[in-house]
Amino acid sequence: MDVSNIALGWPYEPWYLARVVGNATSSNTQRWLQCDDLLRLILSEASQQDLVSASLVCRAFAAVARSFILQQFVLDVGDEDRCKRRLAELCSAQDIAKCVRKLVITGEPKHKSWWKHLDELDDGEDSEPERSEALEELQRHIRDGTFGEGLTEVSWDAGLDIPASLIDTTQAAFPECTFTLDKYAGSALPPMPKLVSLDATVRFRHDPLLQLQPIFLQSPRLRCLRMTPYNRTGCIVPVVQLDELEEERAPPFLTYDSTRPLCHMTGPSIEELVLEQMSWSDEGATQCLEGMSWSRLRKLELNRCRAIPLLRACVSPCLPSLSEFKFTMWCEDYDEQTCASAAEALHNFLFSASGLEGLHLEGPYHSLVSTIAAHHGPTLQSLVLHEHERREDPQRPTLNTRDLRGLGKSCTTLRHLGIDVDANYSITQDTVSEPGTLTSILNSLKHFPALNKLTLYTPIGIAGPETRHSDYRLNLLKEHAGFIMLPDIGDASAIPIGRRGKLQTIVVNIGEQDRQMGIGYPAPWVLWERDNRTQVTLERVVPGHGKALIKASRTGVIPFSFTPRDALKFFRIVESTSSRL
C-alpha cells in the first residue's frame, strides 16, 4: 500500500484526529485515537487493491481491512455458472452478505449482438436483453433479503443496457440505493430517482443534453454525466463498423419534447460533464443553460466537440463552481476562420470564468497565454497547453520563453505542467526578453515554485500505415534517445542532494502516430517516465506484449509497446547513452 500519498494528501490535522472520536457513553467526552481508529480512518480512503495489500501486513491490519474489502461485491455476469456459484457462496455466508454495501456488476452477458440491440431501439421495439440466468438469480437474492438492509450502491458495467427488471427489484428492496450506469445505449429506463452517474454512448450528436430530457425529468440526483456518440468503429465492439449512410436519429425514449421543461426544479444539478464529438446550436446551448441549474458544475470536458455556441453561451458567470476545464479541438478539421472563432470564444470564456484549478487546452491556445496567467495563474494546479501535429506543418509552434516566464511567475501553486517542445526538447527563444532555456526556467525557484511534474510533447511527424512497424519505431527511438536521456531537467542522480531539481516526475510523449490511422487519436506514446523522488524503477505492462521495459538510468525506465525481443534490440541502442549518466 502506498502510504506516501496518504501522508502527503491527508486532509486531517493531528489535533482533529485526536478529538474526532468521542467516548461511547458521552458525546461531550473526547478521547485520543486508538490504533484501530487510526487504521480505520486511513483505510477508508484506500482503493480496493490497497485494501487487499494492507490485509497482508499483519492481523491488526487484516481485521480492519476485511470489513472494507467485504463492503464491495463484484459479480461478473459474463460467466453464468461462476456467477451463480458466487451468489450461492454469498447466500451461505450471511455474516459476509450483511457487510456488502456496494454491488458491482461487470462482464458481457450472452445476449443478442449490440448492433441488433441498437436496431431494435431505433425501431421502437422493447429491446430487453435476452434471458440471463445469472441476473435472474441475482434478482431473486435481492428479493429474498440476502444482502440484508445495507446495500447502498449498485454499479452497472455489463453489456449495453441494464435490465429494467433489475432496477425495479433493487429499488423496491433498497429505496435509498444509488445507481451508477457505466454503460448505457439509450434503452427505456424506469424512473430512477437515485441515479447519480451515467456514461451514455448514443447515436445522436446534435444538442445532446436536450435529448436526455426523459432521464433528467426522472433522475433529479444525477451528478456525473458522460456522453459519446457511436463512431465509425463502434463503441462496445470496436472492430465492427456502422453504416456511414445510415441516418443518425435518437431512439424513441431519448427524444426532446419542447412542450415540457428540460428538468424539474429539484434537479438534476450536474457536477461533472464530459462530452465527446458532440455539436451545439446557438438555440440548443441557450436552452440547456437556461433550462437547468449549473451552479454546482465543477468539471467540464469538451473533447473534439463543435462547442463554440456552448462556450459563447457560458460567457456570463453561470458556472460559479467550475474548477476543471478541458477543451480539445483538432484544428486540421476546421478552416482558419473557425479556429479563430474558437480562440475568441475560449478567450471570452476564460476571461469571465472564476479561478480554475485545472486547465487542459488542445488546440489554438497561443493567444490565450496572457489571459490564463492573469485570470487563473494564482489558482491553477494543473495546466496543459498542447497543439496537435499537422500533416502540412508537423513542427507546430511552441511557447516562447517570455510566455513561459510569465506563466511561471503567476502560477505559484502549479504542480503539473504540460507543454509542446521542439524535437530537441527546446522552446522558441524570445528575442525581446532575456535569453534562457527550458531547463533554466523550469529549475529556477522563481518560476513555478510548486512544480513537481512535467509532461513534454515532442513532434516527429505523422506516420502512415506503411511505417507502423517495429523497425521504424526503433529508428525513431534511436533518433531521440540522446535527447530523452539528457538528465539536466529535474535530475536527481547527477546533482548533489542539496541542489536537486524540484521536478519529481517527467513524462515524455513522442509524436501522435495513430492520428492518420484514426485509431486512438490523440493518444501519443508515453515512452518515458522518470520519478526522481522515489528512486524506484517504474513498470508498465503492455497488454498482449508482456513486459517491455528497459532500465535507461538509475532513476527511470523506457516503457513502450514492443515485444520483449524488440526491447532487447533497443537496449543495445541506448546502452552507450545510459552509461554516461
Sequence and secondary structure as in RCSB ss.txt:
>XXXX:A:sequence
MDVSNIALGWPYEPWYLARVVGNATSSNTQRWLQCDDLLRLILSEASQQDLVSASLVCRAFAAVARSFILQQFVL
DVGDEDRCKRRLAELCSAQDIAKCVRKLVITGEPKHKSWWKHLDELDDGEDSEPERSEALEELQRHIRDGTFGEG
LTEVSWDAGLDIPASLIDTTQAAFPECTFTLDKYAGSALPPMPKLVSLDATVRFRHDPLLQLQPIFLQSPRLRCL
RMTPYNRTGCIVPVVQLDELEEERAPPFLTYDSTRPLCHMTGPSIEELVLEQMSWSDEGATQCLEGMSWSRLRKL
ELNRCRAIPLLRACVSPCLPSLSEFKFTMWCEDYDEQTCASAAEALHNFLFSASGLEGLHLEGPYHSLVSTIAAH
HGPTLQSLVLHEHERREDPQRPTLNTRDLRGLGKSCTTLRHLGIDVDANYSITQDTVSEPGTLTSILNSLKHFPA
LNKLTLYTPIGIAGPETRHSDYRLNLLKEHAGFIMLPDIGDASAIPIGRRGKLQTIVVNIGEQDRQMGIGYPAPW
VLWERDNRTQVTLERVVPGHGKALIKASRTGVIPFSFTPRDALKFFRIVESTSSRL
>XXXX:A:secstr
  HHHHHHH  S HHHHHHHSB SS TT B    HHHHHHHHHTTS HHHHHHHHTT HHHHHHHHHHHTTEEEE
ETTSHHHHHHHHHHHHH HHHHTT  EEEEEE  S S HHHHHHHHHTT        HHHHHHHHHHHTTTTTT 
  EEEEEESSS  HHHHHHHHHH TT EEEEEEE S      TTEEEEEEEES  BSHHHHTHHHHHH TT  EE
EEEE  TT SSSTT    TTS     SSS   TTS SSBTTB B SEEEEES B  HHHHHHHHHHSB TT  EE
EEES B HHHHHHT SS  TT  EEEEE  GGGS HHHHHHHHHHHHHHHHHS   SEEEEESS GGGHHHHHHH
HTTT SEEEEE    SS  S    BHHHHHHHHHH TT  EEEEE  TTS  B  SSS    HHHHHH TTSSTT
  EEEEEE      GGG SHHHHHHHHHHHHHHHT  TTT SSSS GGG  S  EEEEEE  TTTTTTSSTT  E
EEEEEETTT      EETTTEE EEEEETTEEEE SS HHHHHHHHHHHHHHHTT 
